[in-house]
Amino acid sequence: MRKPMLMRLQSVLGCDDLTQQMVLLPQNKISPRRTESSKLTLNIVVGYTGSDQSQAALDMALWIAYQTRLVKENPVLVHVVYVIDQVQPATLEKADHILWQARCLASEWRGSLDAHLRIGNVATELSKTAQEMDAEVMLLGCRTLKHPLVKQLANQTPCPILGLLPKQLSVVSSD
């Protein structure tokens, strides 16, 4: 990210020290990215659990999608991904409820949203989704700057990762 862009974001969010609260990891080339001119749909992936942190990440993704739609002709699609480790009747009901919450948040923004239920390892399934959707960015709600999921994703995800902390912003880039 360029510094002027970060300064604008810092101003909009009312956070005076945003640029000092960022962590950038080296670029990780997993798969070749299409050029922007060849992409029709811009995709944003959000790891979602229904927590306050993941709701903040979804709000940020929907805001980014909304702002992008104002200046670009390309459609913008937010992909909400909820991952469970195994299928059980109660876990499916919980997953349905959590993805319903995400759809409700998206309807407030009048945004396009696809909800994905994945089964398996969280980092693996989020990475697969980002790769399958040729995501521009992945957003996650985090509790610390050294969130273990962000570290796992950094080595296997083909797009930048933006981890949102409760009162700060952490950017981890793997692209």
Accessible surface in RSA format (square Angstrom, percent):
REM  Atomic radii and reference values for relative SASA: ProtOr
REM  Chains: A
REM  Algorithm: Lee & Richards
REM  Probe-radius: 1.40
REM  Slices: 20
REM RES _ NUM      All-atoms   Total-Side   Main-Chain    Non-polar    All polar
REM                ABS   REL    ABS   REL    ABS   REL    ABS   REL    ABS   REL
RES MET A   1   134.83  69.8  64.45  42.7  70.38 167.6  72.14  61.3  62.69  83.1
RES ARG A   2   177.58  74.6 171.56  87.5   6.02  14.3  55.41  75.7 122.18  74.0
RES LYS A   3   128.26  62.6 121.58  74.6   6.68  15.9  78.06  70.3  50.20  53.5
RES PRO A   4    84.25  61.4  78.47  71.5   5.78  21.0  83.33  68.8   0.92   5.7
RES MET A   5    87.02  45.1  82.15  54.4   4.87  11.6  69.89  59.4  17.13  22.7
RES LEU A   6    19.63  10.9  19.53  14.0   0.09   0.2  19.63  13.8   0.00   0.0
RES MET A   7    89.24  46.2  84.42  55.9   4.81  11.5  84.05  71.5   5.18   6.9
RES ARG A   8   149.84  62.9 145.96  74.4   3.88   9.2  73.63 100.6  76.21  46.2
RES LEU A   9    33.97  18.9  30.25  21.6   3.72   9.4  33.26  23.4   0.71   1.9
RES GLN A  10    22.94  12.8  22.33  16.3   0.61   1.5   2.74   5.8  20.20  15.3
RES SER A  11    88.21  74.5  62.15  82.9  26.06  60.0  34.81  74.1  53.40  74.8
RES VAL A  12   101.92  67.1  69.76  63.2  32.15  77.5  77.06  67.0  24.86  67.4
RES LEU A  13    81.13  45.2  50.57  36.2  30.56  76.8  54.74  38.4  26.39  71.0
RES GLY A  14    65.61  80.9   0.00   N/A  65.61  80.9  33.81  92.8  31.80  71.2
RES CYS A  15    24.38  18.4  19.46  21.7   4.92  11.6  15.54  39.4   8.84   9.5
RES ASP A  16   135.26  94.7 114.22 113.7  21.04  49.8  36.23  85.3  99.04  98.8
RES ASP A  17    64.73  45.3  64.54  64.2   0.19   0.4  23.21  54.6  41.52  41.4
RES LEU A  18     1.25   0.7   1.25   0.9   0.00   0.0   1.25   0.9   0.00   0.0
RES THR A  19    30.70  21.8  12.55  12.7  18.15  43.3   7.21   9.7  23.49  35.5
RES GLN A  20   136.94  76.6 101.87  74.5  35.07  83.5  61.60 131.1  75.35  57.1
RES GLN A  21    32.89  18.4  29.62  21.6   3.27   7.8  16.12  34.3  16.77  12.7
RES MET A  22    34.98  18.1  10.44   6.9  24.54  58.4   7.27   6.2  27.71  36.7
RES VAL A  23    58.48  38.5  55.18  50.0   3.30   7.9  58.48  50.8   0.00   0.0
RES LEU A  24   114.66  63.9  86.28  61.7  28.38  71.4  86.28  60.6  28.38  76.4
RES LEU A  25    62.77  35.0  55.52  39.7   7.25  18.2  56.50  39.7   6.27  16.9
RES PRO A  26   114.49  83.4  96.28  87.8  18.21  66.2 108.78  89.8   5.71  35.5
RES GLN A  27   100.71  56.3  70.22  51.3  30.49  72.6  22.30  47.5  78.41  59.5
RES ASN A  28    33.51  23.1  29.92  28.9   3.58   8.6  10.79  26.0  22.71  22.0
RES LYS A  29   165.85  80.9 133.16  81.7  32.69  77.8  92.11  82.9  73.75  78.6
RES ILE A  30    68.79  39.1  34.09  25.4  34.70  83.6  39.12  28.2  29.68  80.5
RES SER A  31    34.33  29.0  23.93  31.9  10.40  24.0  19.87  42.3  14.46  20.3
RES PRO A  32   131.55  95.9 103.83  94.6  27.72 100.8 115.51  95.4  16.04  99.7
RES ARG A  33    70.85  29.7  44.66  22.8  26.19  62.4  32.14  43.9  38.72  23.5
RES ARG A  34   124.67  52.3 105.84  54.0  18.83  44.8  57.14  78.1  67.53  40.9
RES THR A  35    92.11  65.5  82.82  84.0   9.28  22.1  82.48 110.8   9.62  14.5
RES GLU A  36   101.74  58.4  89.18  67.5  12.55  29.9  41.09  79.5  60.65  49.5
RES SER A  37   110.01  93.0  69.00  92.1  41.00  94.5  58.98 125.6  51.02  71.5
RES SER A  38    62.06  52.4  37.27  49.7  24.79  57.1  45.77  97.5  16.29  22.8
RES LYS A  39     5.64   2.8   3.28   2.0   2.36   5.6   3.28   2.9   2.36   2.5
RES LEU A  40   143.77  80.1 140.72 100.7   3.05   7.7 141.72  99.5   2.05   5.5
RES THR A  41    42.12  30.0  38.88  39.4   3.24   7.7  17.88  24.0  24.24  36.6
RES LEU A  42    13.69   7.6  13.69   9.8   0.00   0.0  13.69   9.6   0.00   0.0
RES ASN A  43    12.60   8.7  12.60  12.2   0.00   0.0   0.00   0.0  12.60  12.2
RES ILE A  44     7.00   4.0   7.00   5.2   0.00   0.0   7.00   5.0   0.00   0.0
RES VAL A  45     0.00   0.0   0.00   0.0   0.00   0.0   0.00   0.0   0.00   0.0
RES VAL A  46     0.00   0.0   0.00   0.0   0.00   0.0   0.00   0.0   0.00   0.0
RES GLY A  47     7.62   9.4   0.00   N/A   7.62   9.4   4.87  13.4   2.75   6.2
RES TYR A  48     2.59   1.2   0.00   0.0   2.59   6.7   0.00   0.0   2.59   3.2
RES THR A  49    81.18  57.7  70.03  71.0  11.15  26.6  64.79  87.0  16.40  24.8
RES GLY A  50    19.49  24.0   0.00   N/A  19.49  24.0   4.70  12.9  14.79  33.1
RES SER A  51    35.37  29.9  23.00  30.7  12.38  28.5  29.03  61.8   6.34   8.9
RES ASP A  52   118.71  83.2 107.43 106.9  11.28  26.7  31.97  75.3  86.73  86.5
RES GLN A  53    37.14  20.8  33.04  24.1   4.10   9.8  10.00  21.3  27.14  20.6
RES SER A  54     4.46   3.8   4.39   5.9   0.07   0.2   4.39   9.3   0.07   0.1
RES GLN A  55    51.37  28.7  51.37  37.5   0.00   0.0   6.69  14.2  44.68  33.9
RES ALA A  56    49.56  45.6  40.43  62.4   9.13  20.8  45.80  64.5   3.76  10.0
RES ALA A  57     0.00   0.0   0.00   0.0   0.00   0.0   0.00   0.0   0.00   0.0
RES LEU A  58     0.00   0.0   0.00   0.0   0.00   0.0   0.00   0.0   0.00   0.0
RES ASP A  59    54.32  38.1  53.66  53.4   0.67   1.6  18.47  43.5  35.86  35.8
RES MET A  60    25.48  13.2  21.06  13.9   4.42  10.5  20.15  17.1   5.33   7.1
RES ALA A  61     0.00   0.0   0.00   0.0   0.00   0.0   0.00   0.0   0.00   0.0
RES LEU A  62     0.43   0.2   0.29   0.2   0.14   0.3   0.29   0.2   0.14   0.4
RES TRP A  63    77.85  31.2  77.85  37.7   0.00   0.0  60.33  32.2  17.53  28.4
RES ILE A  64    47.55  27.1  46.13  34.4   1.42   3.4  47.45  34.2   0.10   0.3
RES ALA A  65     0.17   0.2   0.17   0.3   0.00   0.0   0.17   0.2   0.00   0.0
RES TYR A  66    87.55  40.9  87.43  49.7   0.12   0.3  48.35  36.3  39.20  48.3
RES GLN A  67    70.36  39.3  68.10  49.8   2.26   5.4  20.46  43.5  49.90  37.8
RES THR A  68    28.62  20.4  25.88  26.2   2.74   6.5  13.76  18.5  14.86  22.5
RES ARG A  69    70.93  29.8  51.99  26.5  18.94  45.1  40.79  55.8  30.14  18.3
RES LEU A  70   113.34  63.1  79.79  57.1  33.55  84.3  82.52  58.0  30.83  83.0
RES VAL A  71   124.39  81.9  87.92  79.6  36.47  87.9  95.84  83.3  28.55  77.4
RES LYS A  72    72.01  35.1  57.90  35.5  14.11  33.6  37.93  34.1  34.08  36.3
RES GLU A  73   177.81 102.1 143.54 108.6  34.28  81.6  64.54 124.8 113.28  92.5
RES ASN A  74    33.55  23.1  28.59  27.6   4.96  12.0   4.45  10.7  29.10  28.1
RES PRO A  75    79.21  57.7  71.72  65.4   7.49  27.2  79.21  65.4   0.00   0.0
RES VAL A  76     3.45   2.3   0.94   0.9   2.51   6.0   1.05   0.9   2.40   6.5
RES LEU A  77    38.83  21.6  38.83  27.8   0.00   0.0  38.83  27.3   0.00   0.0
RES VAL A  78     0.25   0.2   0.25   0.2   0.00   0.0   0.25   0.2   0.00   0.0
RES HIS A  79     2.76   1.5   2.76   1.9   0.00   0.0   2.76   2.8   0.00   0.0
RES VAL A  80     0.00   0.0   0.00   0.0   0.00   0.0   0.00   0.0   0.00   0.0
RES VAL A  81     1.69   1.1   0.00   0.0   1.69   4.1   0.00   0.0   1.69   4.6
RES TYR A  82    18.81   8.8  18.68  10.6   0.13   0.3   6.32   4.7  12.49  15.4
RES VAL A  83    20.12  13.2   2.54   2.3  17.59  42.4   2.54   2.2  17.59  47.7
RES ILE A  84    12.10   6.9   7.86   5.9   4.25  10.2  12.10   8.7   0.00   0.0
RES ASP A  85   113.36  79.4  92.17  91.7  21.20  50.1  35.81  84.3  77.55  77.3
RES GLN A  86    97.61  54.6  95.68  69.9   1.93   4.6  24.25  51.6  73.36  55.6
RES VAL A  87    80.56  53.0  55.55  50.3  25.01  60.3  55.55  48.3  25.01  67.8
RES GLN A  88    82.00  45.9  80.46  58.8   1.54   3.7  21.38  45.5  60.62  46.0
RES PRO A  89   110.66  80.6 103.65  94.5   7.01  25.5 108.75  89.8   1.91  11.9
RES ALA A  90    74.08  68.1  64.06  98.9  10.02  22.8  67.71  95.3   6.38  16.9
RES THR A  91    36.71  26.1  35.14  35.6   1.57   3.7  36.39  48.9   0.32   0.5
RES LEU A  92    72.51  40.4  67.63  48.4   4.88  12.3  67.97  47.7   4.54  12.2
RES GLU A  93   130.39  74.9 120.33  91.0  10.05  23.9  47.83  92.5  82.56  67.4
RES LYS A  94   124.00  60.5 116.37  71.4   7.63  18.2  70.26  63.2  53.74  57.2
RES ALA A  95     0.56   0.5   0.56   0.9   0.00   0.0   0.56   0.8   0.00   0.0
RES ASP A  96    90.95  63.7  86.85  86.4   4.10   9.7  21.50  50.6  69.45  69.3
RES HIS A  97    98.07  53.6  94.06  65.4   4.01  10.3  65.27  67.3  32.80  38.2
RES ILE A  98    11.17   6.4  11.17   8.3   0.00   0.0  11.17   8.0   0.00   0.0
RES LEU A  99    13.68   7.6  13.68   9.8   0.00   0.0  13.68   9.6   0.00   0.0
RES TRP A 100   135.57  54.4 135.57  65.6   0.00   0.0 110.77  59.1  24.80  40.2
RES GLN A 101    51.69  28.9  49.10  35.9   2.59   6.2  12.18  25.9  39.50  30.0
RES ALA A 102     0.00   0.0   0.00   0.0   0.00   0.0   0.00   0.0   0.00   0.0
RES ARG A 103   101.01  42.4  95.54  48.7   5.47  13.0  52.54  71.8  48.47  29.4
RES CYS A 104    47.99  36.3  44.43  49.6   3.56   8.4  24.21  61.3  23.78  25.6
RES LEU A 105    32.08  17.9  32.01  22.9   0.06   0.2  32.01  22.5   0.06   0.2
RES ALA A 106     3.49   3.2   3.49   5.4   0.00   0.0   3.49   4.9   0.00   0.0
RES SER A 107    75.68  64.0  56.58  75.5  19.10  44.0  47.55 101.3  28.13  39.4
RES GLU A 108   135.04  77.5  98.20  74.3  36.84  87.7  44.84  86.7  90.21  73.6
RES TRP A 109    74.86  30.0  65.97  31.9   8.89  20.9  63.25  33.7  11.61  18.8
RES ARG A 110   217.85  91.5 187.64  95.6  30.22  71.9  68.90  94.2 148.95  90.3
RES GLY A 111    18.25  22.5   0.00   N/A  18.25  22.5   1.30   3.6  16.95  38.0
RES SER A 112    58.98  49.8  50.69  67.7   8.29  19.1  19.93  42.4  39.05  54.7
RES LEU A 113    31.76  17.7   4.65   3.3  27.11  68.1   4.65   3.3  27.11  73.0
RES ASP A 114    60.72  42.5  58.09  57.8   2.63   6.2   9.32  21.9  51.40  51.3
RES ALA A 115    36.61  33.7   5.09   7.8  31.52  71.7   5.09   7.2  31.52  83.5
RES HIS A 116    30.87  16.9  26.47  18.4   4.40  11.3  18.77  19.3  12.10  14.1
RES LEU A 117    66.37  37.0  39.73  28.4  26.64  67.0  39.73  27.9  26.64  71.7
RES ARG A 118    42.49  17.8  40.77  20.8   1.72   4.1  16.04  21.9  26.45  16.0
RES ILE A 119    85.18  48.5  65.19  48.6  19.99  48.2  65.19  46.9  19.99  54.3
RES GLY A 120    23.90  29.5   0.00   N/A  23.90  29.5  22.33  61.3   1.57   3.5
RES ASN A 121    89.38  61.6  74.78  72.3  14.59  35.1  29.04  69.9  60.34  58.3
RES VAL A 122    65.09  42.8  63.24  57.3   1.85   4.5  63.24  54.9   1.85   5.0
RES ALA A 123     2.29   2.1   1.76   2.7   0.53   1.2   1.76   2.5   0.53   1.4
RES THR A 124    50.83  36.2  50.45  51.1   0.38   0.9  32.34  43.4  18.49  28.0
RES GLU A 125    16.25   9.3  16.25  12.3   0.00   0.0   0.02   0.0  16.23  13.3
RES LEU A 126     2.79   1.6   2.79   2.0   0.00   0.0   2.79   2.0   0.00   0.0
RES SER A 127     7.12   6.0   7.01   9.4   0.12   0.3   7.12  15.2   0.00   0.0
RES LYS A 128    96.85  47.2  94.02  57.7   2.83   6.7  54.03  48.6  42.82  45.6
RES THR A 129     0.00   0.0   0.00   0.0   0.00   0.0   0.00   0.0   0.00   0.0
RES ALA A 130     0.01   0.0   0.00   0.0   0.01   0.0   0.00   0.0   0.01   0.0
RES GLN A 131    80.76  45.2  67.62  49.4  13.14  31.3  20.52  43.7  60.24  45.7
RES GLU A 132   107.54  61.7  70.58  53.4  36.96  88.0  44.96  87.0  62.58  51.1
RES MET A 133    47.58  24.6  41.46  27.4   6.13  14.6  32.28  27.4  15.30  20.3
RES ASP A 134    25.17  17.6  23.74  23.6   1.44   3.4  16.43  38.7   8.75   8.7
RES ALA A 135     0.05   0.0   0.00   0.0   0.05   0.1   0.00   0.0   0.05   0.1
RES GLU A 136    58.52  33.6  51.02  38.6   7.51  17.9  18.51  35.8  40.01  32.7
RES VAL A 137    28.67  18.9  28.67  26.0   0.00   0.0  28.67  24.9   0.00   0.0
RES MET A 138     0.00   0.0   0.00   0.0   0.00   0.0   0.00   0.0   0.00   0.0
RES LEU A 139     0.00   0.0   0.00   0.0   0.00   0.0   0.00   0.0   0.00   0.0
RES LEU A 140     5.17   2.9   5.17   3.7   0.00   0.0   5.17   3.6   0.00   0.0
RES GLY A 141    19.29  23.8   0.00   N/A  19.29  23.8   0.05   0.1  19.24  43.1
RES CYS A 142     2.12   1.6   2.06   2.3   0.06   0.1   0.28   0.7   1.84   2.0
RES ARG A 143   164.27  69.0 145.44  74.1  18.83  44.8  50.79  69.4 113.48  68.8
RES THR A 144    75.58  53.8  70.10  71.1   5.48  13.1  69.01  92.7   6.57   9.9
RES LEU A 145    70.00  39.0  55.61  39.8  14.39  36.2  55.71  39.1  14.29  38.4
RES LYS A 146   152.66  74.5 142.25  87.3  10.41  24.8  86.88  78.2  65.78  70.1
RES HIS A 147    38.76  21.2  38.33  26.6   0.43   1.1  19.34  19.9  19.42  22.6
RES PRO A 148    86.68  63.2  84.22  76.8   2.45   8.9  86.18  71.2   0.50   3.1
RES LEU A 149    33.67  18.7  31.74  22.7   1.92   4.8  32.76  23.0   0.91   2.4
RES VAL A 150     7.88   5.2   7.88   7.1   0.00   0.0   7.88   6.8   0.00   0.0
RES LYS A 151   115.13  56.2 110.28  67.7   4.85  11.6  70.44  63.4  44.69  47.6
RES GLN A 152    93.87  52.5  83.10  60.7  10.77  25.6  36.60  77.9  57.27  43.4
RES LEU A 153     0.00   0.0   0.00   0.0   0.00   0.0   0.00   0.0   0.00   0.0
RES ALA A 154     6.43   5.9   3.05   4.7   3.38   7.7   3.05   4.3   3.38   9.0
RES ASN A 155   121.97  84.1 102.36  98.9  19.61  47.2  26.83  64.6  95.14  92.0
RES GLN A 156    61.26  34.3  55.76  40.8   5.50  13.1  23.87  50.8  37.39  28.4
RES THR A 157     0.00   0.0   0.00   0.0   0.00   0.0   0.00   0.0   0.00   0.0
RES PRO A 158     4.88   3.6   2.93   2.7   1.95   7.1   3.41   2.8   1.47   9.1
RES CYS A 159     0.02   0.0   0.02   0.0   0.00   0.0   0.02   0.0   0.00   0.0
RES PRO A 160    36.66  26.7  36.66  33.4   0.00   0.0  36.66  30.3   0.00   0.0
RES ILE A 161     0.39   0.2   0.00   0.0   0.39   0.9   0.34   0.2   0.05   0.1
RES LEU A 162    12.43   6.9  12.43   8.9   0.00   0.0  12.43   8.7   0.00   0.0
RES GLY A 163     0.42   0.5   0.00   N/A   0.42   0.5   0.42   1.2   0.00   0.0
RES LEU A 164    14.31   8.0  13.28   9.5   1.03   2.6  13.28   9.3   1.03   2.8
RES LEU A 165    10.47   5.8   0.32   0.2  10.15  25.5   1.06   0.7   9.40  25.3
RES PRO A 166    91.56  66.7  52.26  47.6  39.30 142.9  63.62  52.5  27.94 173.6
RES LYS A 167   191.18  93.3 161.93  99.4  29.24  69.6 116.01 104.4  75.17  80.1
RES GLN A 168    67.50  37.7  57.41  42.0  10.10  24.0   9.83  20.9  57.67  43.7
RES LEU A 169     5.60   3.1   5.60   4.0   0.00   0.0   5.60   3.9   0.00   0.0
RES SER A 170     4.18   3.5   4.18   5.6   0.00   0.0   2.03   4.3   2.15   3.0
RES VAL A 171     6.43   4.2   6.43   5.8   0.00   0.0   6.43   5.6   0.00   0.0
RES VAL A 172     4.76   3.1   4.76   4.3   0.00   0.0   4.76   4.1   0.00   0.0
RES SER A 173    19.20  16.2  19.20  25.6   0.00   0.0  11.73  25.0   7.47  10.5
RES SER A 174     0.28   0.2   0.13   0.2   0.15   0.3   0.28   0.6   0.00   0.0
RES ASP A 175    54.67  38.3  29.61  29.5  25.05  59.2   6.36  15.0  48.31  48.2
END  Absolute sums over single chains surface
CHAIN  1 A     9691.3       8028.5       1662.8       5483.7       4207.6
END  Absolute sums over all chains
TOTAL          9691.3       8028.5       1662.8       5483.7       4207.6
